Amino acid sequence: MLDTLGYFLLRGFAAFMRVLPLDAALACGAWIGRAAYYCRTGKSIGYLNLKAAFQGEKTLPEIKRIARESLENLGRSAVEILRLPLTDKAYFENYIKIPEASRVFEALEKKRGLIYLSPHFGNWELLHARTVFLGVPSKVLVRGQKWGKISAYFDRLRTVHGSELIGRESSVKEFIRALQKGHTVAIAADQLTRTGATVEFFGRKTLAPAGFIEIARRTGAPILPIFDVRTSGSSHRVDVLPPLEVHGEDKAEDDLQHYYRILEDYIRKYPEQWLWEHKRWKFCFTKNILILSDGKPGHESQSRAVAEILESVKEDKPHYEFRKHVIRVEFRSPWYRYLLAAALPIMLPFIRSRIELLRFFLSRECYEKLAPCYADFVISCGSSLIPLSLLVAKENKARKILLMKPSFPFHQTKFDLIVAPRHDAPVRGKNVIYTEITPNLVSDITVQREAEKLTARVGLNGRRVVSVFIGGDTSRYSMQRENVEQAMDRILEAGRASDAQILVTTSRRTRRDIETLVKQKFSSEKACRLVVIANEANIENVTYGMMGVSDTVFVTEDSVSMISEAASSGKNVVILKVGTGQVAPKFVRFQQNLVNRHLARIVGPQKISVNCLASVRVNGKPDPVEESRRLIREKLMEML
C-alpha cells in the first residue's frame, strides 16, 4: 500500500520537476534535502558519521554544515535522476566534463573489460549515463531495495540511456561474464557489508567489499576509480584516476586499503559530496570509550576498571581496537547539576546534534572537551553524572554503562548495563550485574609490575610485609584520633612480634592531625620501610605496589573503593573500625558480605594482634572477584 502510494507520488513529483527549468528544479531538490536535514536532526546518521570521522578536526558547526549540504546534494542528485528522460548527448557534454576520458579508452585497449569504482559521491548515477555517450555503455551492479515499485521506477530511469543493471542475486557470475566479453562494470565499493576485508577508513577499522579485487586479479580487468564532483548547481567534473594496481592474492587487503585511502582523500577534499547518511560503520571494530569522571578517585577507578575489562575483549577478538577518553565533568556551579537533572526529560529526546545546550550547564573547559567527543560506550559512576551520561549517550547513540544503582527518578531500563555492588541493594533485571566488591584496576599484572618497582625502591628483604592504608573523613563519618593511634600502636606491636616490614600510606582525604600522627608513629620505626603522606609527596601507583608486596593489608573502614582494591589483590585483608559517627547501612552490608565470603575480617583497635596476620581466605572456594569480572566481560562482549 505504502509502496504504491509512494510510487504515484514520486511519478507526480517527477512530472513537476521536468516542467520546471533546470536551475529551479535543482534548487527545489536542494530545498527538499535541507528540509530532510532539519526533520532528521534528532536521528541523523550522517551527523554521527561525520562526528566520528572528523573528531578533533572539525568544529560542530562545520560538521552540521557538511551534514546539511550532503543532503542538499542528495536532493539535487535525485532531481537530476528524475529528469534523465529529458537529457541527451548535448546535455551531458555541456554539463558533465571528463578531463581524463582518455584513461577509459586506454584501459579498454587491453580487451579484458573494465571495472569502474564509482562511490556514492557527487551524483554517481550520472556517471553511468555519461559513459554511454562516450561510446562505453556500462553494466551497473545494484542492490535491491525494499520498496519494489519505487525501486523498479528508479531502475528504469538508470537504464534510460542504455546502461544495464546486474542484480545482486546473480551479480558475481554476470560480473565475470561481462568482463570476459570486454564490457565495463560499474560498482560502488564504499557501501556497508557484513563480509569482506578489514580496512581503516577515517581512522576506524571496518569491513569493506573486496570481491572486485579478486575478480580483477582473476580476469585481468583494470580498475579505474572514478569520482563525480559537482562544481556548481548543475555542472559536474568527472575525475578518472589512474588504474589501481592489483597484486597477488596475499596483497588483496593492501590493494583494498589503497583504494580506501584514495576514497578518503577525495571525501576530505569534498566532504559535502559524499553520502554520509548511510550506516557505513555499522560493522566497525574501532570502539571509542568515554569515561565521565566526577573527580572522585574511587569512582574514576571503577570506570577505568570496566573500560579495561572491555579492552580485554581483544584477547578473544584481536581485530577489535579500543580508544579511551576520560573527561572530568565540571558544572558551572552545584545548582546547574540539579538544573540539568530537572531539564533532562525535555532535552533527552532532542539532544542529538543539539549538544551545544550543555554549554549552559558545564564549565567552558569541560564543554569544549565533551561536545566534539564521539563515543560508542559511555561509562559513568556517581549519581551526579547520570543525567549527563544519558544526554551524551543519546547524542552519540552510544551504549550506556552505569556503575551503581540508578537513583530516583532514573530507571534501570535507561541503561544498557548496570554494574551494581550487592550492598547497594540493586534492582533486578537482565541488564544488571551484581558484584561483591566494586570494579577496580587491581590485576595480577598491575600488582606484580608495581610490586617489582616498589621492592627496588625501598629495598625489601623477603620478610613478611604488612601494609597500612589510612583514609579520611566523609560527610557522615569521622576518624577518632584515639582509635587511630591505638590501631597504629597495635599494628606496630604485631609487626615487631612477627618480624614484619611495615609500609604505610595516607589518602588525600586524610586529616592533617592524622597525618601528623602517622609521621610520629612510623617515621622513626626501624621496621617501617615506607611512609607516604599523599598530600605532601605521593608516589604513583604506590597502593598497587604495596598490595603486591604485602602478606596482610590493613585498611580503614571509610573507603569502599580502597577495601575493594585490597580484597581484589588476593591478600589477607583487615578492615579497621577506627571512626565515630554513622557508617551508611549499605557500607555495613558491604563489609559484612566480605566477611561472609572470607575475603576480609573486621576488627577494632583493641582486637588487633598477631592473629590478624593469618589469612581468612579459604583455598579451593570460587573467587567472587574473578567471577564478577567474568560476568562483566561476558555482558560487554554481548554488547559488542
N, C-alpha and C positions, 0 to 999 in steps of 0.2 A: 504493500500500500504506500508506504513512505517512499520506496524506490520509484514507483510510478508517478507519484505526485512530484517528487524532486526532478524526475526526468522532464515532465511537461513544463515545470517552472524554468528549468535550465534551457529548454528549447525556446521558450518565450524570451528569456533574458538574452540568449544568443542572437535572436532576431533583432532585438532592440540594439545590441551592440554593433550589429552590422549596418544599421541605419545611421548611426552616429558617425561623424568624421573620426578619423583615426586618433588624433590627439585627444578629442573629447572622450572617446571610448577608453583610451588608456588612463586618462585622468579619473574616469569613473571606476576603473579597476583598482587604481591606487587608493581611491577613497574607500572602496569596499575592504581592501586589505588593511587600511588604517582602522576602520571600524571594527574589523575582526580582532585586531590587536587589543583595542580597548575593551572589547567584550570578553576576550580570553585572558586578560591580565592576571586574574586570580588563579589560573591553572596553566599558564603558558609554559609549554615545553621548551620553546625557543629561548625564553628568558633564562631558564635553568641551564640549558646547554651553553649559552653564552657566558653565564656567570662562572660555570665550571671551567670553560675553555680559557677565559681571559682573567682568571682570578689574580689579582695583584698587578694586572697590566692595564686594565681599562676601568674607568670610574663607573658607578651605577648609572648616571645619566647617559654615558656613552653606550653602555650595554642596552639600555632601554631604547635608545635611538636606533641601534642596529636591529634589535628585535622588531621594532615598528617598521623600519624601512625594508626589512626582509619580507614581511607580509605585504607591504605595498608592492614590492617587486613581484611577489607571487600573484597578486591581484592583476597587475599589468600582464603578466605571462598568461594567466587564464583567459583574459580578454583576447590576447593575440592568438591563442589556440582556437577560441570560438570564431575568430574572424578568418581562419585559414582558408575556407572555401572562397573568400574574396581575393586571395593573393595569387600572384603569378610570378613568372621568372623576373619580370621587371621590378616587382616589389622587393623580391629577395636581393636582387643585385643593387638596388637603391638603398635599402635599409640594413642589410647584413653583409658586412665586408669580411673577406677571408684573406688577409695578407700573405699567409704561408700556405695557400692552397696547393702549391707545387709539392709539398711533402706528402699529400694524399696520393697524387699520381706516382710519385717515386716509390711509395710503399706498394702500390698496386702492380708495379712493373715486376715484382718478384713472383707474381702468379700464385701466391699462397693464400689469397684472401687478405682481409684487413679487419682488425678489431679497433673500434672507436671506444675510448673510455670517456664518456660524456657524463660527468656528475650532475647532481641537481644544482646547477649553477647558472645564473642569468636566466635565460629561457632555453633550457636544454631541449625542449620539444621542437623548437625551430631549427635546431641543428640538422635533424634528420630530413626535414623538408628542404633545407638549403643544399644539402649534398646531392639531392635528386637533381637540382638544376645545375650542378657541376657535372652531371652525367654519371654520378656514382650513387645510385639508389642503395639504401641500406635496409637490413633486417634489424628490427629493434626487439631486444629482449625485454619483455614486460611481465609485471607481476599482477595477477588477477586481484580485483577489488571486490569488497562485499556488496556494493550497490551494483547489481547486474546491469540494469538498463542504462544507468548513468555511465558506468564503465564502458559498456558497448558503444555508447554515443561518442565518448572521447576516443575510443579506438578507431572509430570511423573517421574522425577528424584527423587523427595521426596519419592515416593512410591516404588522405585525400589527394596527395600529390605523388603517390606511387610507392611509398615505403611499405614494408611488410612487417608483420608482428610475429614474434616467436613466443608462444605461451610457456609458462614455467613448467607445466606438466610434461612437456616434451622438449624442453629447452636444450639440454646437452646434446642430444642426437642431432637436432636440427641445426644447432650452433656449429657443430663439427662439419656436418654435411654442407652447410652454406660456405664455410671457409674452403672446403675442398673443391668447391665449384668456382672459387675465386671471388665470392661475394664479400661485401663488408657487413659486419655485425656490430651494432651499437649496444653498449651496456652501460649501466650506471653502477660503478663498483664502490659507491660510497654509502650504500644502504646498510641498514641493520641486518644482521644474520645470526642465526643460532649456532652455525658451524662455520669453520674456516680457520684461518691462521690468525695468530695474535700479533697485532701491530700497536705501535704507540701513535696516538692521534691526539694532538693538543695536550701532550703530557700525560695522557691516560691510556692504559692498556685495554684494548678492546678487540673484539673479533671482527674480521673483515673477510669478504668473499674472495677466495683465492683460486677458484676453478679456472678463471680465464688465463691465469699464468700457466697452469698445467696444459690447457688446451693450446695455447700459443707455442709452448715448448714442443708439444707432440706434432702440431701441424706446420710449424714454421711460420705462422702468420705474424706479421709485425703488429705491434700495439702502439696506437697513436693517442696520447692524452689530448683531449680537445675541450676547450672552455669557451662558452658563450659569455661575453662581457657586455652588459648593457651600458653603452657610452652616454646615452641620453634617453629621453622618454621612449622613442620608437626606434632608435638606432642601436645597432649591435656590432661588435667586433668578435670574430671567431678566431681564437688563438689555437693554432695547430702546433703542438710541441714536437720535438724530435722523438723518434720511436724509442720506447723503453727497451733496454737490454734485458733479454731473458737468458738466464744462465742455467746451470744444471739443476736437477731435481732437489739437491741438497741446499740450493740457494734460493728456493722459491719464496721463503719468508722474507729474505733480504730484498728480492725484487719487488715484492708487495709493499714492503716498508718504504722503498724508494718512491713508489708511486704515491703513497700517502704523505710523504714529505712534500712532493710537488703539489698535491691537493691542498695541504695545509698552508703552504706558501701562498697559493692563489687566494685561499679564503682569508688569510691575514691581510692580503692586499686589498681585497674587495669583500669585506665581511658581510655587508648587507645584501650580497647577491647569492649567498648560499642558502639552502633551505634548512634553517635551524629548527623549524617547527616539526621535528621528526625525532623519534626515540632512538637516536643513533647510538647512544651509550647505554642502552638498556642492559646489554651484556658487557659489563665493564669490570675489569679486575683491579682497578686502582680505586681504593676507597679512602675517603677523607674523614678523619675522626676529629670532631670538635669537642673539646672539654671546656665546659663553663665552670670557672672556679669562683667561689665566694670569698677566697682569701684565707680560708681555714685550712691549715696544712693537712689535717686528718681527712677532710672532705676531698681535697685535691688528690691525696694519696689513694683514696678509694677509687676515684675516677680514673686515675692513671693505671691502677691495677687492672680494672676491667678492660681498658684500652690495650694493655699488654696481653691479656687473655685473648682478645680479638686478634691481635697481631700474631699470636702463636698459631693461628689457623694456617699460616704459611707452611708449617711442618707437614700438614696433610694436603694442602693446596698451594704448592710452590709458585703457581702462576699469579697468585694474588700479591698485591703490594699495598701498604698502608702508609698514610701520611697523617701525622698527628699535630694538632694545633691546640694550644692551651691559652685561653683568654681570661684574664682576671676581670670579673664583672664589677663595675663601679657605677652606682646610681648617682644622680646629681645630688640627692640627699636621701635619707631614710624614708621620707614621705613619698618620694617618687616610686619607691619599691611598692608601697601599698597602692598608690595610684595606678601603677601598671597592672597589678592584680585585679583592681576594680574594672579597668578598661579592657581586660582580656576577652570577655565574651563578645565585645563589639569588634575588636581588632582581629581576632583569630581567623574568622572566615575570609578576610580581605587583605591579610598582611603580605602575601606573596607579591613581590615587585613594589611593595609599599613599605619596605623595611626602613625607609627614612623616618617613619613615625617614631622609631625608637630614639631618634635624636633628642626628643623632648624629655625622655626619661633617664638616659645614660649620660655619663660624663663624655666630653668630646673625645678624649683619647680612647675610651672603651668603644664608643660608637664607630670611630674610624677603623678600628681593628675588626670589629664584628660584622659590620654591614657588608663588606665585599667578600667575606669568607664563605666559601662553598663547603658543604658538609654532606656526607652520606649517613653519618651517625652523630647524634648529639648526646653527650653523656654529661649528667649533672648530679650533684649531691648537695642537699640543703634545701629547705623549704623556700628560702628567699629566691631561688633560681627557677622554681617550677614555672611561673608564668613566662619568663623569658625563654626558657628551653622549649616550651610549646610553640612560641612565636617563631623562634629561629628554625626549629624543625619544620614548621609549616612553610616558611619562606623557601627552604631548600628541598622540600619533600624528602626529609631525612628520617631515618629511624630514631626513635626516642628511647633512651635508656635512663632510668631513674634509680638511684641507689638509696632508696628509703621508701617508707610507706607514704603514699601521697597524702598530704594534709588536706583537710577540708578547705574548699569545696571541690577539689580536684579528684576525679575518679580514676581508678586503675586502668580503665579501658582507653584512656587518653595516651597510654604509653605502650610501646612495643615490648618492652622488657622492664620489669621491676625486680631489682635485687634487694631484698629486704632482710635485715637480720631478724632472727626469730624472736629476739627480745622486744622488737618493735611491734609485736602483735599484728603482723601484716594481714591484709585481706587475702582471701584465696582467689586464685584464678590461674588460667593456663599460661599467662604471661608473667607469673610471679615465681621467683626462686627464693627459697628460704636458706639462710646461712647461719651457722652458729657464731661466726665472727664476721666482721666487716671485711670486704676485699681490701687487699693491701699489696705493697710491692715486694714483700719478703718472698724470696725464692732461693732455691739451693745455689743457683749460680751467683746471684747477687750477694748472698750471705758469705759464700766461700771467697769471692773476689775481695770483698771489703774486709773480711777477716784476715786475709793474707796481708793487705795493706796495713791494717792496724797492728798486727803482730810485729811487722818490721818496724813500725813507728815507735812502739812502746817497749819492745824487747821482751815479750812474754816468753817464759822458760819451760812451758809444758805442765806446770802445776795447775790445780783446779782454779777456774776463773769464775768469779761472781760479779755480775753487772747490776747496777742500780740505776733505775730511770725515775727521776723525780719530776712530776708535772707541776700543776699550779691550780689556782682558784678558778672557779666558774661563777656564773650568776647565782647559783644556789648552793654552792659548795665552797668551803674554805678549809685550807690545811691548818691544823693546830700545831703551833711550833713545838710544844712539849712532846706531842706524839711523834713528830718528825725526828726530833732529837733522840728520843728513846729508841725509835726504829733504827737510826744510824748507829747508836751505841751497840745495840744487839746484833746488827749485821757485822759490825767490826769484831765483836766477840766471836761470832760464828766463823768468821773468816780466819781469825787467829787460831781458833781451835782446829780448823781443818787445813791449816797452812795454805789458804787460798789467796790468789791475787784478786784485787778489787778494782773495778772500773766504775766511774760514776759520771752521769751527765744530768743536767737540768734541761728544762724546756724554756721556750720563750715566754711562757705564761708563769714561770716560777717567780714568786715574790722576792723582793730584794733581801728581806731578813732571812728567808730560807736559803738563798744563795750564799749569804754570809756564813750561815751555819754550816753549809756543805763545805765551804773552804776551810773553816775552822776544824771540822771533824776529820776531813780526809786528806787535806793537802800535806800535812806533816806525817801522815801514817805511812810507815815503810812498806806495808803490803799493798797500798793503793798505788797502782801504776798509771792511772789516768783520771784527771778531774776536768770535766768540760763544763764551763758556765756558758750556756748557749747565748745569753745576751751580751757576753763580752768577747768571746773568741770561739765560735762554733767550728766544728770540723765537718766537712761534707761527708754525708752518709755514715757518720760515726755510729749511729744507732744500729745499722745493719752489721757493721764490723764487730760491735760489742756483742750482739746476739750470736754472731758466728763463732766467736772465740769462747763464749761462756758455757758453763755447765748449768748454772742457775741464774735466772733473771728475776730480780725484784722490781716491781713496777707499781707506782701509786694508783689508787682506785679511780682517779678523776678522768682518765682518758680512755675511751672505748677503742680509739684507733691504736694507741700505743699497746694496750693489752692485747688487741687482736694481732698486731705485728709480733709481739712476744710469743703468743700461742702458735702463730704460723711458723716460727723458727724451729719448732720441734724440741725446744729446750724445756727444762724444768722451770715453771713459771709460778711466782709467788706474788699475789696481789696484796698490797699493803693498805690497811684501813688506818689512815692517819688524819682524817679530816673531821670536821664538825659540820652541822647543817644537814639538810636533806639531800641525799643522792636520789635522783629520779628513779621511780619504781622500775622503769624499763632497764636501767643500768644495773639495778639489783638482780633482775631476771637474767640479764646478760652474764653477769659474773657467776651466778648460780648454775647456769647452763654449762659454763666451762668446768665448774667443779664436778657436775654430774657426768660430764663427758671425760673426766680425768685429764683435762688439759691444763688445769691450774688448781691452786689452793688459795684460800683467803685467810689471812692472819692479821691480828692486831699487833702493835709494837711489843707487848708483853709476851706474846707467843712465839716470837722469832727465836730460833735456836738452830743448832747444827742439824737437827732433824729436817728442817726446811730445805736442806741441800739435797735431800733424797727425792728422786723424781716420783711424781704421782702418775705418770703415764703408764698405760698398760700395753705391753707388747702384744702384737697379734690382733688388736682391735682395729676396725676401719678408721682411717684418719678423716675426721669430718672436714678438715681444712682442704685436703685434696679432693674430697667428694664435692665440696661446694664449687671448687674451680672446675671440676669436670662438668657439673651441671650447667654452669655459666657458659662454658666453652661450647657445649652441645647446642644450647639455645642460640648462641651467637652464630654458629655455623648454619643453623636453620634460617636465620635472618639474612644470611648472605645469598 
